[in-house]
Structures are given as structure tokens and as C-alpha cells.
Amino acid sequence: MKKAAAITVAVIVVVASIVGFLVININSVVKNGIEVAGPEVLGVPVTVDDVKISFLNGRGVIKGLNVANPAGYKSETAISIDEMQVSVDTGSLTSDKIHVKEVIIISPSITYEGNLLDSNISQLQKSAESTAVSVSEIGGESSQETEISLQIDRLQVKDAKIGVQLAFLNDPLSLVLPSLELTDLGKDEDASAGDVINEILIGLNKSIVPLIRENAPEVGDKLKEAGEKIGEKLKGLFKRG
């Protein structure tokens, strides 16, 4: 009985210590998590200015989140978010699956460089697609590496400012993406943080490309021209065969 009681007390002390640590350090835990996991997933520096989240209800804001451009692109930053509102299940921060109930991003700045088939955004997406983040890399104390899962129930982006810089455009384009909403991201049990970010970037790319085509007629001409060149090359290969 004494041994069982001692074990119970020890468990309570450990749990209380973890909860106490999170209550005091939740903002630094989230900030550090983003700045460590972000580069692992995207292959570029990711920085955050400030995080303020209430441990009691999990609601708060993340300020000054910046995702750098992949190497070889002109602009320093690919995505810049002044402020994003979040609602997090704080109990999930100590588990292998982080559960974010809602993310609302208003007026982020996004740079779109390269071309419609191979842009900086698609490069970030490809990096996310092939990445898994381990608990140990974010500071987990477990000696066994465990892949972090991420779930975001709802992500909404409003009035995103898109700066378009394509090689064949005479002048840069300044566009606005009115709204993008994605739901049930990472709902599958084994969805990694990389999987979820990959889904987000695919959704972003699918929204931006039609917007560019609508506002730059020459884009359609270039795509048609590229298609014709590919067709000519294929014909040449068949003739050789």
C-alpha cells in the first residue's frame, strides 16, 4: 500500500510539474517549437517575434512570423505574417500530436517568384512533403525519437497580399487573395507536421495560380507556348524511335 501511495504521489508531482512548466513557459515553448520545427519542415529559416497564448483557454496570438525564401530567389522573405490568431488545445503540447483548433491569419504578405510550374512556394511545399519532425529535435526528453503529429481543425487566411515576380512579366504584380479556408488538416492519425504544412502550401498554390492567370493574360500565353514546345520535343523523340 505504501509503495502504491508513493507511486501515486510521484505521478501527481510529475504531472503538476509539467503543468506548472507549461503555465509559466507556454509562450516560449510554442515560439521555440515553431522556430525549430519550421526550418526542419521547410528547409529555410523561420522566425517569430512574439507569442502570447493563455494556458487556461488556449487562445492567443503569434506575432511577426516570417518564412525565408529558398536559396536562389530574390526576395528575402516568402511569407510574412504580422499577426495570427490561434486556439490551441494546451493539453496536447506535451503529447505526440499537437492539436490546433483554429488559426486565423489576416493580411499576410506573400511573395510569389519563379514561374507557375516551379515557384518559391512550390519549393517550400516540396520540402514540407518530404519532412518529418521528431520530438527530440524540439526538446522532448524521450530518448526514442517520435514523429510529431499535427492537427489543425480550421485555418482561414483573409486578404492575403501577393507580390508576384515572374521572369516573363515586365512589372511585378500586386494582388489580393480575398479568402482561403482549409479544414480538417492532419485529421489522419499519422499525419506529421510536414504533411499538414504541405497541405496548406498546396492549397495556397492552387489559389494563387488562377489569380495570377486572371490578372496577367501573358501568363496564359506563356503556358500555351511552353506546352507547344514540349509537344514538339515529344514528336521529335517519336520520330527518332
N, C-alpha and C positions, 0 to 999 in steps of 0.2 A: 504493500500500500504506500509506504514511504517513497519507494522508488518511483511508482506511478505518479505520485503527487509531485515529486521533484521534476519528473519529465514534463508534466503539465505546466508547472511554473516556468520551466526553461523555455517551453514553446511560447508561452504568453509573453515572456520577456523579449524573446527574439522578434515576435510579431509586433510588439509595442515599439521595439527599437526601429524596425523597418518603417512602420507608420510614422513614428516621430521624425525619422530621417527625411521621409517624403514630404511631410508637412512643412519642415523647415527648408528643404532644398529642392522642392518640386520644380521651381523655375530654372535652376541651374542644371537639374537632371534632364529636362526637356531640351534646353539650349545645347547642352553637351551632346545629347543624343542626335540632334539634327546636324550639328557641325561635324560629328564623327561618321554617322551613317550616310549623310548626304554625299560626301566625296566618294565613299565606298560604292555607293549605288550609281552615281552619275559620272564618276571619273574626273570631276572638276571641283575646285574649292566651293564650299557652301558656308556662308556666314550668317549669323543672326545678331542683331543689335541688342534685343531685349525680349524677355518672356515674362509675362505676368498671368499666372493661372491660379485660381482658387482651388485649394485641395478639397474644400467642402463640397463644391458643386461641379468642379472640373471645367468651369468656364473661364475664358480669358482671352488674351491677345498675344500674338507673336509679332514683334516689330522689326523692320529692317532685315528681311530675309533676302539674301542675294545669291543667285546661282551664276557662277562664272561661265563664260563661253568656252567651248572646247578649243584646243590649240588649232591655230590656222585661220581663225576668224577675226575680223577687225575689231568689233566691239568688245569691251572688257566684260560686260555682263549680258547674259542671255535672258535671265528673268530677275526682275526686281519687284519685291512686294513691300510696300511701306507698312501695311498692317493687315493681318489676317485674324479673324475671329475664330476661336476654336472651342469645341466642347469635347472633353476627354473623359473617358472612364478612368479615373485616377487609380483605381484598384488594379487596372491592367498594366500599369507601369512597372510592376515587379514580376510580371508574367512573361511567357514566351510570345504572347500575342497582344500587341498594343491596340486598343480599341478606341478609335476616334469617332464620336457620334456625328459631329458636323464641323465643316470648315467653310467659312465664307470669306472670299477674297474680293475686295473692291478696288478697281482701277490699278491693277498691276501693270508694269511696263515690261513688254516682251520684245526682244529683238529677233527678227527672222532673217537669217543670212544664208547665202549659198544659192541653191536653186530648189525647185519644188520637189525634186527627186532625192536630193541629198543636202539637207539644210543642217544648221546647228541644232535645231530642235530634234531632228531625226537622229542626229549623232548622240544626243543625250538619251533619247529613247532606246537606242541600240545598247548603250552602256547599261541602262537600267534592266533591260531584258535579260542580260546575262549575269546579273549580280545577285548574290545572297549575302546578307549581313549576319554576323554571328554575335551572340550576346557578349562574348568575351571581348570583342572589339569595341563595344560601347561601355565596358566597365563592369560587366557581370562577374560575380565571384566564382561561378561554376567553372570547374576545370574542364568540363566536357563542353565543346562548342555546340551551341544550339542555334539553329536558324531562327531569326526573329520574324514573326508573322505580323502583318499589319492589316487592320480593317478600318475603312472609312465608310460610314453609312451614307453620308451625303456630302458632296463637295460642290460648291457653287462659286463661279467666277463671274463677276459683273463688270461691264465696261472696261475690258482689258485694252490697253493702248499698245498697238502693234506697230513697231517700226520695221519696215520691210526694206532690205537692201539686197537686191538681186543683181547679178553681174550684167544682165542684158537690159536692165532698166536705166534710163537716163538719169532719173532722180529717185531718191528714196521715197517710199510711200508711208504715210501716217494713217493708220486705220484704227477703227474701234470694233472690237468683238463684243456685241451687246450682252450676250449671256452664254454661259456654258455650265451645264449641270450634269454631274455624274453620280450615280448611286450604287450602293452595294459593292463597293470596291474591296477586294480581298475577302469576300464573304466565304470563299472556299477555305477549308481548314488549313491547308498547307500553303496558302498564298503568302509569299515573302514580301518584305518592304519593296524590294526591286520589282516584283510583279505588279504591285499597286501603283508605284510611280510610273512604271511602263504603261499601264492602262491610262493614267492621267495624261501622259505625254502623247499617246496615240490619239486620245480624244481631242487634245489641244491642236495637234497637227491636222486632224480631219476637219476641224472648224476653221483653221486659219487659211488653208489652201484654197477652198472655194471663195473665201472672202477676197483673197488676192486676185483670183481669176475675174471676179466681178468688177474689181476696181482697176484692173490693168489688162486691157484687151490684148496687148502684145504678148502676155503670158501664154494665152491660148495658142497664138501663132507659133511661139517657140516650141510648145509641146507638140504641135502638129508637125513642125519641121523635124524635131527630134525623132518622132515616130516614123516619118518618111525615111530618114537616114538609116534607122535600124532595119526597116523593111528592105532597103537597097542592099545592105550588108548581108542580110539573110539570103536574098536572091543570089548574090554572088557566091555564097558558100554552097548553095544547092547546085549551081552551075559547075563549080569545081568538082563536086562529088559525081 
